[in-house]
Amino acid sequence: MITRPFNFEAHLSAPSTRFESVPFINVGVLGLFFVLLSSRFVIAPGILLDLPMVDGMPRDIAAASRVLTLSESQGAEMLIFEGRMCTLESFEKLLTGREEEFKSEVLLVRADGDVSLQLLARVWKLSVQAGFNRILLAAEAKSAADGAFP
């Protein structure tokens, strides 16, 4: 008994043989947060377009009965519809009340390289509200001579 004068072994409890799950839950939650916060999922409303990868040939061809030309320079938009130059507001007034006339027609929207996506979306929405059931988009790339980056 001289080697154990204070009898510490009697006061010690036996080690637990239970499986500790808290560290594994912590690691799992950290992994879940890492996966969710580093993912590239983006949920946003919009129009899904399947663009063709064809050299210079359009995918859809239709006889367009109406042509709308869009141009935008320094935030000022210019629209040419049925031979008339107009703004977005006057284009909207021009389309109102003519839904039956446009119902079976195809609208060709010609846009240059300066047209913003916001203007294109607004024109698209007005055209659908006006009754056009098919809209073709013909966009022209801006050339390097016009001041665009190559």
Sequence and secondary structure as in RCSB ss.txt:
>XXXX:A:sequence
MITRPFNFEAHLSAPSTRFESVPFINVGVLGLFFVLLSSRFVIAPGILLDLPMVDGMPRDIAAASRVLTLSESQG
AEMLIFEGRMCTLESFEKLLTGREEEFKSEVLLVRADGDVSLQLLARVWKLSVQAGFNRILLAAEAKSAADGAFP
>XXXX:A:secstr
 TT SS GGGT      S   HHHHHHHHHHHHHHHHT                SS  S     SEEEEEEEETT
EEEEEETTEEE HHHHHHHHTT HHHHTT EEEEEE TT  HHHHHHHHHHHHHTT SEEEEEE    GGGT   
